[in-house]
C-alpha cells in the first residue's frame, strides 16, 4: 500500500517535470524564432543603409555612431551555430531530489519549542 502511494506520487512528479520541459522547449523555440526575425530585420536595415547609392538617406554623425554596430557585418554561419547553449545533464540532481526526502527531519522539532508554542496559543 505504501509503495503504491509512493509510486503514485512519483508518477505525478514525473508528469509535472515532463510538462515543465515541454513548456520550456516551446519558450526556447519562440525566443529563437524572435531572435531570427530580429536578425533578418537588422540585415534588411544594413542592406538598405549600406547599399543606398542614390544618397537619399542622410544620416547625422550621431545617427551613424548609433548604427555603427551594423558595420560589423553578419556573423558567419559557424558562429551562428555556436550561439545555442549545450544541454545540461542534470539527471543526477533530479534523481537525488526524489530519492532523498528531508520531510521527516523537518518534523523533528524541539519538544520544548512545541510546548511553548502551545502555551502561547492557549493564552490568546
Secondary structure, DSSP 8 states (H G I E B T S, - for coil): -HHHHHHHHHHHHHHHHHHHHHHHHHHHHHHHHHHHHHHHHHHHHHHHHHT--S------HHHHHHTGGGGG----HHHHHHTS------HHHHHHHHH---HHHHT---HHHHHHHHHHHHH-
